[in-house]
Amino acid sequence: MAAKTVLVTGGAGYIGSHACKALAKAGYEPVVYDNLYRGHRAFVQWGPFEEGDVGDRDRLDAVISRHKPAAVMHFAALALVGESAATPLPYYSTNVGCTATLTAAICEAGINKLIFSGTCAVYGIPDVTPITEEAPLAPVNPYGRSKLMAEGVLADANAAHGLSYVTLRYFNAAGADPDGKVGEKHDPETHIIPNILKVAAGESSAVTLNGEDYPTPDGTCIRDYVHVADIANAHVKALQYLDKNPGAHVFNLGTGAGFSVRQVIETARQITNRDIPVRVGPRREGDPAILVADASRILKACGWTPERSSLEVQISDAWAWHQKNGF
């Protein structure tokens, strides 16, 4: 049987490339659609590459016509919280406008399955932890607001055009492909683990703690880190779930365990056997003290469970990738 084709927007990026590997392993053919603004051509290894912008309707239509995908995974987005506060308008044009363009294109082409790259930023500063999918949606930055608006685009397309979709709201993506094929390579890099590892590698002088006066055991923020390979596998399971359960679905992706920034730094010291100096800076505006997922819904619905959930494994995989490929 010929492989089912899946169009993967943003498939040359960090999470998208790992999803392409998982798709290929599961018997699908991922077609990467990426403008390479923050993606990497070298990360496209498991299927055809089509260069293009999600906002370019003519190019999208041509690629859809050529490859005739059975489903779409939509990763293409701007995703830096600080940047979104400084320059919000591109976040709305990309994360909302381009999602609307893509949704219109696939609905008109008769494609009715979409897996959407969501975020826990839609919850803002939660009142209760761990966070369930029923928690209030109150994002505190333009990034979170733009992604919540994009969820609204999909909900309306479901109501009006019968689009079936799964939104996966990730918590903190971490790690790298255990086989070392792809990994994390952002410019600028805002994620804590690669920035800690930069210090371990001697490429930065110290890790900056953004506040140490939070109401947590050691005063630093607590986050739920989920391995990028587990996130990728969740996308495949969500796609298979949609085959049997059409409609509109939302799932959190996390491990249910939280680690403080100081715990992450200490684990990185043990993994790398390097000194990692720390300096204390001010809090970042809008940083919640604790963000931990209740991911029981996807576990029950799709049978997904994080297999590389330990912080040691996540940091070890990331360290192996960065030692081989740099930052």
N, C-alpha and C positions, 0 to 999 in steps of 0.2 A: 504494500500500500504506500502511495506517495505521502511524504510528510505533509502535515497541515502547515500552511504558511501563517506566520504571525508577524504583523508589522510592528516594529519596536521603535517608537520615537525616543530620541535620546539614548539610543542603544550603544553609543560610543562613550557614554559616561560611566561613572563609578558603579552605580547600582544596575543600570541598564545593561552593561556589558556582562555582569555576573548573571543576570536574568537570561541573556542570550545563551550563555553556556548551559544553564539549567534547561532551557527550552530544547536545545539541540540534543542533550542527553536523554530527554523525555520523548524524542522522536519528532519534534517540530522543526520547521525551518524558519529561523528568525531573519527577517529582512530589516536591517538597521536603517533608520531614517534620521539623520543627524546633520546639523549645520556646522558641527565641529567648533562652535564658539567656545565651549568648555569641555568638549569631548575629545577623544583621541582616536585617530584613524587606526593606530596599532591595536586598539582594544576590539576592533571588529574582526573576529576570528571564526565565527560559527555560521556564517551565512552571507548573503549578498549585502553590499553597502550602496545606499542611495543618498547622496548629499542633497540636503534641502532643508528649508525652514518650515516649521509647522504652520506658520502664518501664510505661507505661499500656497494658495488653494489650487492654482493650476498645476504646480509641481506635485502636490499631494495627489491630485486626481490622476495624474500621469503614472505615478508610482503604484497607486492602488489598482489602476487598470492593468498595469504590466504584471504585477505579482498576485493579484486577486487573493488577498489575505482572508482567512476565515475569522480572524480576531485581531485586536490591536492591544498592545501594552503601551501606555502613555507615560513616559518618564520625563520627556523634554520639559524643562522648567528652569526658572531662576530660583535659587534656593539659599541665599545668604541673608540671614536675619538683619545684620547690621547694615548691609548694602541696601536692603529693602527700606529701611528707615531713612537712609540718606538720599536714595533715588527711587522713590516708590513707583513712579509711573510705568517704567519698563516691567515691573512685576505684574501690574494689571494687564498691560498689553500682551505680555507673554503668557502668564499663567492663566489668565481668564480669556483674553481675546483669542489666543492661538488654540486653547482648548475648545472654544466654541467653533472655530474654523475646522479643526479636526473632526469634531463631533458631527458637524453638518456634512462633511465629506463622507464619513463612513456611513451615516444614516442614509444618505442619498445613493450610496453604492450598495446598500443592502447588507452591510456588515452590522451584526447586532450583538457583538461581544467585545467589551472593553474592560481592561484591568487598569485602574488608575493609581498612580503613585501619589498617595496622600501623605499627611503629616500630623503628628501629635500637636503641632503648633496651632491647630484649629481649636484646641481646648484652652489656650491661654494659660492663666494661672489657676490651676484646679483647686477646688475646695476639699476634695476627697481623693485619697490615693489608696490602692491603685485605681487607675482611671478606666472606667468602662466606656463603651461606645455611646451610652446614654448620658454621659456627663455633659454639662452645658457647653455650648460652642461659643467661646468668647475670646477670639484671638486678640493678641495685644500688639501685633506688629503687621506691617503691610504684607509680608510674606505669608503669614498665617491667614490674614483676611483674603488675600488673593487665592489661596488654595481652597478656602471655604467657598468662595464664589464659584470656583471651578467645579466643586462638588455640586453646587446648585445647578450649573449648566447640565451636568449629567442627569440629575434628578428630573429636570424639566424635559430632557430628551427621552428619558424613560417613560414619563407620563404621556408625552405627545407622540413619540415615534416608536415606542417599544424597545428602546435600546436597553439591553441587559448589561449590567456592569458590576464590578466589585471595586470599591475604594479600599485600599490598604493604607491605614494610617500608621506609618512607621514611627518608632521612637528613635533612639540614636544608632544609626548604622555604623558598624565598626568592622575591622578585620580586612582580610583580602582572600582571594581564591586560594584554597589550600594547595592546589597544584601549581601556584605561582604564575598562572597565565595572565591574570589581570589583577588590579589592585586600586588603591586610592591615590589619585594624582590630581590635586586641585590647585588652582592658582587664582586667587589667594586660597591658602589652606586655613579653614576656620575650625576644623574638627580637632577635638582635644587629643586623641590618641596619636595621630601623626605629628602633631606639634610637640607632644612629649617625646616622641621617638626622635624628632629632629635634634632635641637637646641631647639625648643619649648618643646620637651619632656625631655630636660635636658641631652640628650645623646651626644651632642656636645656643645662646649662652644660658638661658634659664626659662622655665615655664612660668607664665604669669597666672596666678590664681585670681579669677575675677570675683573677689570678695571672699572673706573667711568668717563672716559674721551671720551666716544663715542659720535658721533654727533647725540644724541637723547635728548629729553626734560630734562631727569634727569641724563644723562651721562652713563646710564647702558644699556646693550643690550636689545633689544625688540624681543620677540619670540611669535609665534602663538601656543598656547597650545590647544590640541584637546583631548577630553576625550577618554580614552582607550575603554570604552563601545561603543562610537560612531565609533571608528576605527573598532571595532569588527563587528558592524552592517554593516559598509561599505563593509567588506569582503563578507558578505552574499549577499548583494545587487549586488556586482560585479559578484559573481558567478551566480546569477540569470540573470544578464545582459548578461553574456557569453552564456547562454542557447539560447538566441534569437539573439545574435550579435556576431557570431564567428569572430575571427581575433585577431589583436594585439592592445591593448588599454593601455593608460597611464592616470592616474587621480591623481591630488593632493588631499591630505586629510588635511584640516585645517579649521579654523573657519572664516578666513578673518580678525580677530581682533588680534592686537598685544599688549602685556603687557611687561613692563620693569621689570627687576629683582627687582628693588626697589618696584614696584607696587605689585609683587608677595609676597614679604616679608611683606609689609604692610597688604595685604589681609590675609596672614597667621596669623599675629598678631591678627587681628579682629576675625578670625574663632576660634583660639585656646585660645584667651584671655591670652596669655603668652608673656613675653618679649623675643625678638629675637635679641640679639646683632649682630652687623655687623662689619667686618673688611674689609679693602680694600687691595686687592692683585693686582699683575700685570695682564695685559690682557693675554688671552690665544691666542697663535698664530693661525691665520686663523679664528678667531671668527668674523663673519659679525656683523655689528651694528644692522641690522634689517632683520629678516626672517619672512615674513607673506605670507600666501598662497592666491592665487586666486583659490578657489575650485568650481567655477561655472560650470566647465565642468561635474563633477560627479553629481552635483545637477540636471543638465539638463538631463544627460544620464540615471542615475540610480534612481533619486528621493531621493538621500541621503541628509539628512540635519543633522548637529550636534544638538542633543537634550539636551546635558549637557555641553553647550559651555561656560557657565559663569565660571569665575575663582573661584568664591565663591563655586560653586557646585563641581568643580574639587578638590579644596583643602579640602572641607568638606568630600568628599568621601574618599580621601587619608588619612585624619586625623583619620576618623572612623576606617579604615582598620589598620593603624599603631598602634592605641591605643589598638586594640584587638590582633594584631599579632606581634607587635614589628617591628624592622627594620632588 
